[in-house]
């Protein structure tokens, strides 16, 4: 009997090595993802220094299901775009969909979260915001490299709105607190979190458009992978996670 078992094991090993090289997919593949740091509640370090957030935990579960060895790094926003553009990471998040970014990034079908871009001003500013044209001729603080909305971005390009770009939300809050800009625009949840930490008070005076989907993207120039094949696998798994309620469950953990 032991002789028969030995022969069976040898035959299986022969098939895997010489006939079915794809047997090696059982080992984990590396999956390097870059995420915008200090981007609460999407990607950030908690009080213990652990990397977490809505997007992070969604991608952790995705990697687990795909047997991927996740390596996630938090960097400033401009570095996220640079790394994806030049293939320094296989994937990055969270990106709004823009034509420019589609030149170097493959977008997943299922977003990792939705963001509502909100306009804030200082308590002593009586400015009332009703529509985008109300920002014409104003100085607006935004995070460096951020796309606020297609209409806002075009107004900036056309010189109708002047922007003051800074690297993080803390700096944004300081800009408007000391009236160095008329208003700031960023994600409502992120600004709210930092306002609570700093005990600073600002006025929420409106939103820019509707909530926008933010995505995990795959770099077109990442070396050592078939970007389109990886995208197909990621899409299938994100769809599965959306349908079985996993994405919604993870999201509620942070927003509730």
N, C-alpha and C positions, 0 to 999 in steps of 0.2 A: 504493500500500500504506500509505504514511504517512497519507494522507487517511482511509483506512478505520480505522486505529488511533486517530486523533484523534476520529473520530465515535464509536467504541466507548467511549473514555474519557469523552467528554461524556455519553453515555447512562448510564454507570455513575454518574457524579457526580450526574446528574439524579435517578436512582432513589434514591440515598442521601439527598439533600437534601429532595426533595419527596414521595417516595412511602414510603420506609422510614426514618423518623426513628430507628428502633432501631439503625441503623448506627453511631450514636454510641457504642454500648456498647463499641466497640473501645478507647476511651480509658479510662484507669484511673480508678476511683472511689476517693474517700478512705474509709478505714476506721479510725476512731479507737477504740482499745482501751485501757482502763485496767486495770492489774494491780497486785496487792499487792506492793510492793517488799520487798527483803530476805527473800524467801520462797523460800529455797533448798530443793530444786532446781527449783522451779516458775518463779519470776520473780526475777531479781536482776541486779546489775551485776558483771561479772567484774573481774579485776585490772587490765584495761586500760580499764575504765569502760564497756564495751559491755553493752547490755541483752541478757540471754540466759536460758536455763532451759528445762526441758521444755515448759512451756506456751507460752512465747514462740516457740520454734522450730517447734512444731506450728502455731501461728497464722501464722508467717511463711510456711510452706509452703502453708497454706490460702489465704492472701492471694495468693500467687504463682499458684496454680492458678485463682483466681477473678478474676485481673487487678485486684486491689484494692491501692491505695496505702496500705500499713499505716503508721499513726502510733500507736506504743505508748508509754504513759507509766507510770512506776512511782510509786505514791503509798501512803501509809499505808492500812491496811485499811478504816477507817471512811470514808475518802474514796472508796474503790472503790465501796462501797455507796451513798454519797451521789450520786456522779456517775451511776451507773446509774439510781437512783431518779428523778433529776431530768432525765435525758436529756442530761447534759453530755458524755457519750461514747456512741458507738453500741453499744459492747460492753464487757464486763468479765470478769475471771477472777481466781482460780478460786473459784467459789461452790458450796458444798454446797446441795442441794435442800431448801428449807424453804417452808412454806406462805406465810409472810410475804413472802419474797423473790419468790415467784411473782406477787405483786400488781403488781410493777413490772418484772419480768424474764421474758423468754422463754428457756427452757432448751433447749440443743442436745440431740440424742439420744445423741451419743457424748461421754463425758467426756474431759477433757484429761489427767487423772491420777487415781490413787486415793491416799487418805491414811489412815494408821493413827494415830489419836489415842492417845498413849501417856502414862502417868503416870510422872513422875520425882520423886524426893525427894533430900534431901541424904544424904551418906554416913553421917552420924552419927544419922540418924533411923531408928528400928527399926520404923516403921509398915509394916504388910503390907497390900497391897491385893488383894482377891479379887473383889469385886463392887461395883457402884455404891453400894449402901447403906453400904459402908464409908467413903464420903466424907461421909456425913451428919454435920453438926456440925463439919466440917473447913473450913479456909480454903484455897481452891484458886486458884492463879494461872493466868490465861489471857490471851491477847491480846485487846485491846479489840474487841468486836463479833463475836468468833468464836462459831460454833455448834459445840459439841463433839460432841453427839449429841442426838437428840430426847429421850431419857430424861434425860440430864444437864441439858439446857436446862430441862426441866419441873421437875426437882428444885430448880434454882436459882430458878425462878419461884415455886415453892411454899415457898421459904425453908428448904429442907432442907440446902442447900449454900451457903456464903458464898464469893463470888468476889472476887478482887482483880485488876482489869484493868489491863494496861499496854500500851504501844504496840508493843513489839518483843521479840524473843526474848532479846536481851542483857539487857533489864530483867527478863524472866522468870527467867533463870538467876540473876541477882543476888538476886531475891526468895527463892528457895528455898535458895540457897547460904548466906544469912545468916539463914535460918529465920524470915523474915517471913511465909511461908505454909507450910502443911504439905506441899503438893505443887504441882507445876505440870503442866499438860496441854497438849500441842501435838503437831505432827506429828513422828514419830520421826526421819525423815530430816533435818528442819530443825534440831531440837534437837541431834542428833548432829553436824551440821556446825559449829554454833557452839561446841559443847563442844570440838571439836578445835582450833578457832581460839584459844579462851581457855585451853586446857589445864585447864579445870575438870572435875571428875569428879562425876557424879551417878549415882544408882541408878535404873535402869529397873525399875519394880515392877509393870508390867502395862499392859493396854490397855483402852480404852473401846470396847466393841462390836467390830464388824468394820470392815475397810477401807471408807471411804466414797468415793463418786465425786464428783469436783470438776469443774465444768463452765465452759465459756465461755457467757455469756448475752448476749442482745440486749436493749437497753433498750426498753421499750414507749413511752417518751416522747422518744426521740431524734428531732430535727428533720431534715427533708430526706431521710428514707428511709422505705420501706415495711418496717417491722420484720418482719412476717410473711413477706414475700417474701424478705428477706435471710436470715431463719432457714432457709427452705427450701433456698436455695442453699448455705448453710453446712453444713446437715445432709447434703446429698447429697455434698458434697466430703469432709467428715469421714468419712462411711461409706466412701467410695472409699479414703481414706488408711488407714483401719483394715483394709480388705480387702486392700490391696496391701502391707501390712506397714510403711508409713511411720511410723505412730504408734509402733509397737513399736520400730522402729529408732532413732527420736529418743529415746525413753525410755531405752533401754539405754545411750546415749551418756552420760547423766548418772548413772544408777544403778550402772553398772558401773565 
